[in-house]
Amino acid sequence: MRRGKVAGLIAVLVCTVTALEAAPDSESAKIRAIVIHAYGGPEVMKLENVARPQPAEDEVLIRVVAASVNPVDVAIRKGYLAELVGNFPIILGMDAAGIVEKVGNKVTKYKAGDPVFAFLTLKDEGGYAEFVTAKEDELAPKPGTISFAQAAGAGAAGATAWEALIDTANLRAGQTVLVHGGSGGVGHLAIQIAKAKGAKVLATASTANQEFLR
């Protein structure tokens, strides 16, 4: 989904989660998840059966269709960002996309069957699993024009770009924006957000990524 080097702290490389089996017959059934019990290299990630999560009153249960490999997931797995997550075992996966399976009784924005994508806090569990729970404000409806894999790569990078340009800089039409690392995960989304807002955009990228940037 993306080319070039990582732009900013958070960027995304999409990888599609393998085709998932049908939902368990009972809520107490086990699901598959990639779990870590210690910090380290890729070898600490283990495919295990874990309890299927249940949504709290203000949460949504998502059947995961795709998740992304995020640089922050790698940093957490190596132990660099332990303050962002809870205790072991940890299910990584900051970004995911899927279909709403069930909602808590205080949830008003979503219903079962809605396609969504999520930017998860990882305080409880992440998207490297068949099911994951999320708060309403961690979700957005998945546009019908993009795939689940594409949506799974948009959460962290898209939120970073949006918060920088819109929430912090209050970008307005007619302004000029300079995006360094414009071919990266955050950068290429920042360019599109800025142009959609009517800004003039200047961007940089390494020589190998010039064509993609254009």
JOCORTA-V15441 format. One record per run of one state. SS is the DSSP state (hx for helix, st for strand, lp for the rest). FROM is the first residue (numbers start at 1). LEN is the number of residues. If there is no record, write none. Layout:
ss: (SS	SS)
from: (FROM	FROM)
len: (LEN	LEN)
//
This chain:
ss: (lp	st	lp	st	lp	hx	st	lp	st	hx	lp	hx	lp	st	lp	st	lp	st	lp	st	lp	st	hx	st	lp	hx	lp	hx	lp	st	lp	hx	lp	st	lp	hx	lp)
from: (1	12	16	30	37	42	45	52	59	71	79	82	85	90	92	95	104	115	120	129	130	131	136	139	142	148	153	155	169	176	180	185	197	200	204	207	214)
len: (11	4	14	7	5	3	7	7	12	8	3	3	5	2	3	9	11	5	9	1	1	5	3	3	6	5	2	14	7	4	5	12	3	4	3	7	1)
//
